[in-house]
Amino acid sequence: MAVGLRIILIAFSVLALIYIIGKIRHSRMQIEYALFWILLSIVFILMAVFPELVYGVCKLLGIMSPANFVYLFIIAILLLKVFMMTVELSALENKVKDLVQQQGIAEKTRSEEEKRVRCDKQEVN
């Protein structure tokens, strides 16, 4: 793996770690979401520090260039993250829909109850 790519991987990974930890400290990011990015940064640092691992995986998979493997790895991980976020977004949209429906039913029931109370009061008078 080229020295330039290794330096870039280390620099961006360290900067990403610092940024993510800062977001966690200021309560702008939940730890469960930050763990993915922290682990990914650590993997990139390991790939840059121990390029033998990358060479071994390249040889195992039949990839000619370690740089191509790094780019393929980054694309695959990001696609996986997008898919996981899409699944989570769908679940949250379903929860919001259910909450809106429950709120609508509760308001309808409340208004019918108020209407019934008003009618009962009018009948008594």
C-alpha positions as YAML, in Angstrom:
chain: A
units: angstrom
residues:
- id: 1
  name: MET
  ca: [0.00, 0.00, 0.00]
- id: 2
  name: ALA
  ca: [1.37, 3.40, -0.93]
- id: 3
  name: VAL
  ca: [2.81, 5.51, 1.87]
- id: 4
  name: GLY
  ca: [0.63, 8.44, 0.84]
- id: 5
  name: LEU
  ca: [-2.55, 6.38, 1.18]
- id: 6
  name: ARG
  ca: [-1.39, 5.10, 4.57]
- id: 7
  name: ILE
  ca: [-0.75, 8.65, 5.80]
- id: 8
  name: ILE
  ca: [-4.13, 9.83, 4.51]
- id: 9
  name: LEU
  ca: [-5.89, 6.90, 6.21]
- id: 10
  name: ILE
  ca: [-4.20, 7.60, 9.53]
- id: 11
  name: ALA
  ca: [-4.76, 11.38, 9.35]
- id: 12
  name: PHE
  ca: [-8.43, 11.18, 8.42]
- id: 13
  name: SER
  ca: [-9.08, 8.40, 10.93]
- id: 14
  name: VAL
  ca: [-7.50, 10.34, 13.78]
- id: 15
  name: LEU
  ca: [-9.38, 13.50, 12.79]
- id: 16
  name: ALA
  ca: [-12.61, 11.51, 12.61]
- id: 17
  name: LEU
  ca: [-12.00, 10.05, 16.07]
- id: 18
  name: ILE
  ca: [-11.36, 13.50, 17.53]
- id: 19
  name: TYR
  ca: [-14.49, 14.89, 15.85]
- id: 20
  name: ILE
  ca: [-16.70, 11.99, 16.99]
- id: 21
  name: ILE
  ca: [-15.44, 12.13, 20.57]
- id: 22
  name: GLY
  ca: [-16.09, 15.88, 20.58]
- id: 23
  name: LYS
  ca: [-19.66, 15.29, 19.39]
- id: 24
  name: ILE
  ca: [-20.20, 12.70, 22.13]
- id: 25
  name: ARG
  ca: [-18.81, 15.04, 24.81]
- id: 26
  name: HIS
  ca: [-21.16, 17.82, 23.78]
- id: 27
  name: SER
  ca: [-24.11, 15.38, 23.71]
- id: 28
  name: ARG
  ca: [-24.72, 15.92, 20.01]
- id: 29
  name: MET
  ca: [-24.29, 12.27, 19.08]
- id: 30
  name: GLN
  ca: [-25.48, 9.15, 20.84]
- id: 31
  name: ILE
  ca: [-22.82, 6.61, 21.73]
- id: 32
  name: GLU
  ca: [-24.61, 3.78, 19.93]
- id: 33
  name: TYR
  ca: [-24.32, 5.66, 16.62]
- id: 34
  name: ALA
  ca: [-20.79, 6.86, 17.31]
- id: 35
  name: LEU
  ca: [-19.53, 3.32, 17.95]
- id: 36
  name: PHE
  ca: [-19.81, 2.46, 14.26]
- id: 37
  name: TRP
  ca: [-17.67, 5.42, 13.24]
- id: 38
  name: ILE
  ca: [-15.16, 4.87, 16.04]
- id: 39
  name: LEU
  ca: [-14.73, 1.22, 15.07]
- id: 40
  name: LEU
  ca: [-14.41, 2.15, 11.40]
- id: 41
  name: SER
  ca: [-11.71, 4.70, 12.22]
- id: 42
  name: ILE
  ca: [-9.83, 2.13, 14.28]
- id: 43
  name: VAL
  ca: [-10.03, -0.38, 11.41]
- id: 44
  name: PHE
  ca: [-8.60, 2.22, 9.02]
- id: 45
  name: ILE
  ca: [-5.77, 3.00, 11.43]
- id: 46
  name: LEU
  ca: [-5.01, -0.73, 11.74]
- id: 47
  name: MET
  ca: [-5.05, -1.08, 7.95]
- id: 48
  name: ALA
  ca: [-2.59, 1.80, 7.61]
- id: 49
  name: VAL
  ca: [-0.29, 0.73, 10.42]
- id: 50
  name: PHE
  ca: [-0.28, -2.97, 9.49]
- id: 51
  name: PRO
  ca: [-0.43, -3.05, 5.68]
- id: 52
  name: GLU
  ca: [0.44, -6.75, 5.76]
- id: 53
  name: LEU
  ca: [-3.18, -7.38, 6.75]
- id: 54
  name: VAL
  ca: [-4.38, -5.58, 3.65]
- id: 55
  name: TYR
  ca: [-1.89, -7.44, 1.45]
- id: 56
  name: GLY
  ca: [-3.04, -10.76, 2.91]
- id: 57
  name: VAL
  ca: [-6.72, -10.01, 2.28]
- id: 58
  name: CYS
  ca: [-5.91, -8.80, -1.24]
- id: 59
  name: LYS
  ca: [-4.07, -12.01, -2.00]
- id: 60
  name: LEU
  ca: [-6.92, -14.07, -0.50]
- id: 61
  name: LEU
  ca: [-9.57, -12.25, -2.56]
- id: 62
  name: GLY
  ca: [-7.48, -11.97, -5.70]
- id: 63
  name: ILE
  ca: [-7.41, -8.16, -5.71]
- id: 64
  name: MET
  ca: [-4.37, -6.80, -7.52]
- id: 65
  name: SER
  ca: [-3.91, -3.49, -5.71]
- id: 66
  name: PRO
  ca: [-4.23, -2.88, -1.95]
- id: 67
  name: ALA
  ca: [-5.48, 0.63, -2.69]
- id: 68
  name: ASN
  ca: [-8.36, -0.88, -4.67]
- id: 69
  name: PHE
  ca: [-9.17, -3.08, -1.69]
- id: 70
  name: VAL
  ca: [-9.21, -0.08, 0.64]
- id: 71
  name: TYR
  ca: [-11.59, 1.79, -1.67]
- id: 72
  name: LEU
  ca: [-13.77, -1.29, -2.09]
- id: 73
  name: PHE
  ca: [-13.84, -1.76, 1.68]
- id: 74
  name: ILE
  ca: [-14.85, 1.86, 2.26]
- id: 75
  name: ILE
  ca: [-17.63, 1.67, -0.33]
- id: 76
  name: ALA
  ca: [-18.93, -1.64, 1.04]
- id: 77
  name: ILE
  ca: [-18.97, -0.40, 4.64]
- id: 78
  name: LEU
  ca: [-20.73, 2.83, 3.70]
- id: 79
  name: LEU
  ca: [-23.34, 0.95, 1.65]
- id: 80
  name: LEU
  ca: [-23.93, -1.32, 4.63]
- id: 81
  name: LYS
  ca: [-24.34, 1.72, 6.89]
- id: 82
  name: VAL
  ca: [-26.81, 3.33, 4.48]
- id: 83
  name: PHE
  ca: [-28.83, 0.12, 4.40]
- id: 84
  name: MET
  ca: [-28.88, -0.10, 8.21]
- id: 85
  name: MET
  ca: [-29.96, 3.53, 8.44]
- id: 86
  name: THR
  ca: [-32.73, 2.92, 5.89]
- id: 87
  name: VAL
  ca: [-34.05, 0.03, 7.97]
- id: 88
  name: GLU
  ca: [-33.96, 2.19, 11.10]
- id: 89
  name: LEU
  ca: [-35.64, 5.09, 9.30]
- id: 90
  name: SER
  ca: [-38.45, 2.79, 8.14]
- id: 91
  name: ALA
  ca: [-38.99, 1.56, 11.69]
- id: 92
  name: LEU
  ca: [-39.10, 5.14, 12.99]
- id: 93
  name: GLU
  ca: [-41.57, 6.19, 10.28]
- id: 94
  name: ASN
  ca: [-43.84, 3.30, 11.28]
- id: 95
  name: LYS
  ca: [-43.64, 4.36, 14.94]
- id: 96
  name: VAL
  ca: [-44.51, 7.95, 14.03]
- id: 97
  name: LYS
  ca: [-47.46, 6.77, 11.94]
- id: 98
  name: ASP
  ca: [-48.72, 4.61, 14.81]
- id: 99
  name: LEU
  ca: [-48.36, 7.48, 17.28]
- id: 100
  name: VAL
  ca: [-50.24, 9.88, 15.00]
- id: 101
  name: GLN
  ca: [-53.04, 7.34, 14.58]
- id: 102
  name: GLN
  ca: [-53.23, 6.77, 18.35]
- id: 103
  name: GLN
  ca: [-53.29, 10.51, 18.96]
- id: 104
  name: GLY
  ca: [-56.07, 10.94, 16.39]
- id: 105
  name: ILE
  ca: [-58.15, 8.18, 17.99]
- id: 106
  name: ALA
  ca: [-57.60, 9.71, 21.45]
- id: 107
  name: GLU
  ca: [-58.68, 13.16, 20.25]
- id: 108
  name: LYS
  ca: [-61.75, 11.73, 18.49]
- id: 109
  name: THR
  ca: [-62.75, 9.82, 21.63]
- id: 110
  name: ARG
  ca: [-62.20, 12.93, 23.78]
- id: 111
  name: SER
  ca: [-64.32, 15.13, 21.51]
- id: 112
  name: GLU
  ca: [-67.13, 12.55, 21.42]
- id: 113
  name: GLU
  ca: [-66.99, 12.32, 25.22]
- id: 114
  name: GLU
  ca: [-67.21, 16.13, 25.54]
- id: 115
  name: LYS
  ca: [-70.10, 16.20, 23.08]
- id: 116
  name: ARG
  ca: [-71.94, 13.54, 25.08]
- id: 117
  name: VAL
  ca: [-71.39, 15.45, 28.35]
- id: 118
  name: ARG
  ca: [-72.75, 18.66, 26.78]
- id: 119
  name: CYS
  ca: [-75.83, 16.84, 25.53]
- id: 120
  name: ASP
  ca: [-76.43, 15.31, 28.95]
- id: 121
  name: LYS
  ca: [-76.18, 18.74, 30.59]
- id: 122
  name: GLN
  ca: [-78.64, 20.22, 28.11]
- id: 123
  name: GLU
  ca: [-81.14, 17.41, 28.78]
- id: 124
  name: VAL
  ca: [-80.94, 18.00, 32.54]
- id: 125
  name: ASN
  ca: [-81.63, 21.74, 32.16]
...
